[in-house]
Amino acid sequence: MLLSPLPALEALLFSEMFLKSLTMKGFKSFADSTTLELEPGVTVVVGPNGSGKSNVVDAIAWVLGAQAPSSVRSQKMDDVIFAGTAKRPALGRAEVSLTIDNSAGLLPIEFSEVTVTRTLFRTGESEYAINGVNCRLLDVQELLSDAGVGRQQHVIVSQGQIDAVLNARPEDRRSIIEEASGVLKHRKRKEKAERRLESTEANLMRAQDLLREVRRQLKPLERQADAARRHGALAAELRNLRLHVAGREIGGLQARIQALAEQKAAGDKAENELRARLSALDAAVMSDEADLSARGDSTINDELVRVENLRGRARGLVQVLAERRRSMERERGQVMDSGVEAQLEGEAATVRHQLEEVAQELRELTAKASSGVASAEFARAQANTVDAQRALDEAIVAHGTVSSAAAAAAARVEALQASIDAQALSTRTLHEAAGSVGTLLDLIDIDDEWRSAVQAALGESIAAVVIDDTTNARAALAHLRATKSPGAVLALDSLNSVAVNPSRELRSHVRARAGTQEKAINHLLDVLLSRVTLAASFDAAVDTALGDPNAVVVTRDGDRLAATSLRVGLSQVSAEALANAQAAAREAAARLVDAELALGTTRTALADARGAEARAGTAAEAERDVAQAHDVEVAGLEQRERLLRTRLADIEGRLGGDSEARRDAVRRTQRIDQELQKLADAMKEVERIVNVLNGRQRDLHELRARQSTEMREISRRLDAARKERQANEKSLEERRETGRRVELEQGEVRVRLEASIDTLRRDLEVEPQVAIDTPAPELPDGMTPILKVRELERELRIMGPINPLALEEFEALQQRNTFLEEQLEDVKNSRRELVKVIKQVDLEIQQTFAAAYSDVRDNFAKLFASLFPGGTGRLVLTMPDDLLNTGIEVEAKPGGKNVKKLSLLSGGERALTALAFLFAVFRSRPSPFYVMDEVEAALDDVNLHRFLGLIHEFRQEAQLLIVSHQKRTMEAGDSLLGVTMQPGGSSRVVVERVAAKSA
């Protein structure tokens, strides 16, 4: 090889930016993904004809934004997609990616590498991307324009473009210099400014025409606007007065409702306080009655009798013990003084007599034993108290239930009344509507025994107002919606074309009343009853409704059932329902009074039962004390009986053995002494009990005296409580009557308030608060708001009809006039600014083009002299005085020839002249890379040598990619890219680096 590649360090000086790689997939003959790794310097693409080496140049032009199919050697753009071969199918898209090294930051993007990708689908859709981010073609062009790569792509030179440079018009040669020098972006700015100026001129003429027309319309409208302004002022004043009057009325009614509500709340509070006081009085009466019963004199008297009896028994016991002591002392003396046998016999007789006395006393005590009647009575009293308490609890529960039912009934009456009032108001409104015939219920006759079934079948439609046509029905519904009133309408003409088959059994029992709309009403009934089925029983109705989701089933009793709703009985709010609810409320109130009486009676019964229980408890306690004393006395007598029997047995035993009589007498004496000691202890205990009973007797006398005083005080309180309860019951009834009067007045005031609000919303279309907040206008002395309203209404009638839109139209037209004047001035200012911008851009274009042309002219002369030794070549402006529009002529005179026309040059000379022009542009405004496709094909060896010398000079200034068949061109390259065609019909690239060798 003749030429060696540059060293690596020198390669780094080629350009600040260069093409790094080119990847093609599905583009023309490159069916498979093929990547060309490019380096700075000269890269030569070689290959046989038809291998697809020129497709590499087309790929670069295409990815850089070429839009004309001819620029990539195609008839239409989708020809660039691999069309397939006999062995390979066609592909659906073509994609080319060009990677540019931007380490020096020449491109205005913050990436060291920039990859531009273009994709075309067979559907015609096209995509651009920069570093994988989708973008527009304009974004790609703007990114590369600052690097000298414009839309004209002067950096890509093909063999056909060599002749085109010389054959082009002077203006086309100018565009090559403008693209290389960056003038095109100024041209673009100028084009935009000129388009805006043209649009501004059109807007200016349109604004002037509009302004003349608006000024012509202003004068007649001004007179109408004055009249409308006067009318509007009077109407506004009248409206404010009406608002003030209505607001004063509504405010007064609201204040009255508030006062009545406060009065009712105060009454309810007083009623609750009276009820609470009555409950407290009932509890106090019951408690006092119980205390009075428990503190009866019989309890203390019974206690005194019991204590007296115990004292008597204690005194008798003292006498018995004393007698026993004397007897024991006599016995002891007899043992000591008499003979043993006689003494024993006498003692045995005495003991037998004492045994008979003890037996007699035991029989008497047994006869007097307590029968337990008081205990049984106490048990019965306790059971009665439990029953009374249970009855009281049941009465309290019943009272609560009845009270809740009464409150619910009252609430239902109020709700029904409100609903009926609303329905009545809506019905009156609909009756007053245009085309109203009347409510459906008033227009039909129903057989009495079938009334419930027919009403259930018609449902809510029975209360609807019948309107003659759809237009009036829409107006009535709009009025209901505007006034927020409930209601329903039925339009007769909307059902004329409906074919129906109603239930004959139901239909035969309802008919339209005679009148002008009789036929239409009958057809309406046919439509309403067409989906209704009559069931023989309630169960059959339920089965039918659940089985058929579209069916509506009714029964003779008025039940209405469907798959989505099951209703038993009628649901229409009517005066009859209100009457029934009021009757139910009165019945609930009566039951409440009965429950309160029953509650008081039960409380009294409980008090009586508790008093009886207390008395029975006292009697049972006394009975238990007597029984205890009886048991003590019986136990003493039985003990004495056992002692006497033991004593008698001893005496009889001693009588049987005389030998031991004296020893036995000694033992008897000792035993008698012990008995005497026991008797002395018993005497002391009995005396102590007697003292205790005496103290208890005194306490009972004092307690009876205090209890008498307390019972008198309780009786006095009880009488006072009963009198207060009667007074409170009377006050409670008066409070109820007052509450009913307040509720009636509340209803009347509420109806008046709703009517006033409806009138306000209908006539003035404002909310009540707006009217209430409207201040009172200033009026002359003696002038009331009502008189002022009448005066204003008279003035408005005198003014007669006016154009209500005149003032609005005048103001709108005046605003439009002002707006158009401002717009006209803005448009004029914009025109001046645009003209200034265009002049500035023209100046920049002239300066930039003049500088670029000067450089290209000088470089062309030098390059031409270098390529044609002895020859002269120069560039000449067609219009030197008009740098904005001048073209460029090329004059070329090779050495030894006097040629005046370029067409007379040989092919090689034309090619070298065109290359001299292009390289002069390259050198004057360099680009980082250039692509040439067989541009030296027409050169002979001498001219080729000169061309390669030029290439050798430019390799230090830019990256060169050359497609060539010339061997010497291949030798001048730093690397070779060989393109071959594979057997399958797809191009393949082979890379060959050129080895460096010394010069």
Secondary structure, 3 states (H helix, E strand, C coil): CCCCCCCHHHHCCCCCCEEEEEEEECECCECCCEEEECCCCEEEEECCCCCCCHHHHHHHHHHCCCCCHHHHCCCCHHHHECCCCCCCCCCCEEEEEEEEECCCCCCCCCCCEEEEEEEEECCCCEEEEECCEEECHHHHHHHHHCCCCCCCCCCEEEHHHHHHHHHCCHHHHHHHHHHHHCHHHHHHHHHHHHHHHHHHHHHHHHHHHHHHHHHHHHHHHHHHHHHHHHHHHHHHHHHHHHHHHHHHHHHHHHHHHHHHHHHHHHHHHHHHHHHHHHHHHHHHHHHHHHHHHHCCHHHHHHHHHHHHHHHHHHHHHHHHHHHHHHHHHHHHHHHHHCCHHHHHHHHHHHHHHHHHHHHHHHHHHHHCCCCCHHHHHHHHHHHHHHHHHHHHHHHHHHHHHHHHHHHHHHHHHHHHHHHHHHHHHHHHHHHCCCCEEEEHHHHEEECHHHHHHHHHHHHHHHHCEEECCHHHHHHHHHHHHHHCCCCCEEECHHHCCCCCCCCHHHHCCEEECCCCCHHHHHHHHHHHCCCEEECCCHHHHHHHHHHCCCCEEECCCCCEEECCCEECCCCCCCHHHHHHHHHHHHHHHHHHHHHHHHHHHHHHHHHHHHHHHHHHHHHHHHHHHHHHHHHHHHHHHHHHHHHHHHHHHHHHHHHCCHHHHHHHHHHHHHHHHHHHHHHHHHHHHHHHHHHHHHHHHHHHHHHHHHHHHHHHHHHHHHHHHHHHHHHHHHHHHHHHHHHHHHHHHHHHHHHHHHHHHHHHHHHCCCCHHHHHHCCCCCCCCCCCHHHHHHHHHHHHHHHCCCCCCHHHHHHHHHHHHHHHHHHHHHHHHHHHHHHHHHHHHHHHHHHHHHHHHHHHHHHHHHHHHHHCCCCEEEEEECCCCCCCCCCEEEEEECCCCCCCCHHHCCHHHHHHHHHHHHHHHHHHCCCCEEEEECCCCCCCHHHHHHHHHHHHHHCCCCEEEEECCCHHHHHHCCEEEEEEECCCCCEEEEEEECCCCCC
